[in-house]
Amino acid sequence: MVGHLPRVLILITVMMIALTLSGCGDDRPEQIAKYQQLTQQRLELLSTSLNDNQLRNANLLKQYTSILAKSQPDLRPLLDELAKDAGTEGPMFQSLTRRYKDLSNSANFVDLDQQLAEAQNIYQAADTSLYNDMLSDPVNVVADMSKGQLARVNAISRETEALANGTDGTEPGSQLVGNPAYGSWQTGSNGMSFWAWYGMYAMFSNFTRPIYYDNWSSRRGYSYYNDVGRYRYTSPKQATSQAKTFEQTKKRFDSQGKRFDSPYAKTRTGSTTLSRQSTSAPKPSSTTRTASSSSKFRSNYSKDSSFRNSSSRTSRGVSRGK
């Protein structure tokens, strides 16, 4: 009996170590699953809020596009397209739903860290207050197209913004440039990157000169997407594409002995009266990370202490919305 004691003790020790290690397992898959569940609830609430006309900026977007279409009927096709963002058929909402669907496939991400970061970002982006702020961009596009007839929202005037940022003034559609829901940066045969609008948004090209990335980077005006919400409303693949455009341009400038700074190196002046959720967001410049082996596109909410409280509030909000 005594001879068997050391063996028994060894077995007990091994079992205790195994139990300890199992208790310290990787909880990232569980966190991702939890965020998926909560994001589905938030998307349902957001969809209901849009369909029931509960978002102020969505309502303004409908009103603004309708008013401008009457005075400038030749712009109706473009205005009708912009108005889609006031509902669930617009590119912003559709982008969130695609990202939510892609989240369930781990093959879309370089690792669990990136997948969890994306889960957290989509969860935040689907918040109704943040989404309402995001809609200030298309609202202000229409306001600027009205040449002062319609007022901007959540932003200073066009003239004040141009003066504050040292720009030439905002061109029609400028708030949407850089936002992958409306277009993308393409590289021409000359090696220069330019903004290519999607679909009907190409009508903006009728009012502006070609938008080249190097000029836009130093002269761009304020927009909610570029200066506040970019990391939330950008997928890892889109972030990688943005970083690639920057790296290609910087390399071209370096070869000429010139300096080139990221378009997000400096936050532009222009926002007013944003929601508490937006004003408490980290600066976009701290989230310009790409999905590569050396750096990953991570969320600023990877250690969000308010996650549990936000989760319970979302669940209660969805119940009321239904």
Buried (B, 14 or more C-beta within 10 A) or exposed (E): EEEEEEEEEEEEEEEEEEEEEEEEEEEBEEBBEBBBBBBBBBBBBBBBBBEEEBBBBBBBBBBBBBBBBEEBEEBBEBBEBBBBBBBBEBBBBBBBBEBBEBBEEEEBBBEBBBBBBBBBBBBBBBBBEBBBBBBBBBBBBBBBBBEEEBEBBBBBBBEEBBEBBEBEEBBBBBBBBBBBBBBBBEBEEEEBBBBBBEEBBEBBBEEEEEBBBBEBBEBBBBBBBBBBBBBBBBBBBBBBBBBBBBEBBBEBBEEEEEEBEBBBEEBBBBBEEBBEBBEEBEEBBEBBBBBEEEEBBBBBBEEBEEBEEBBEEBBEBBEEBE
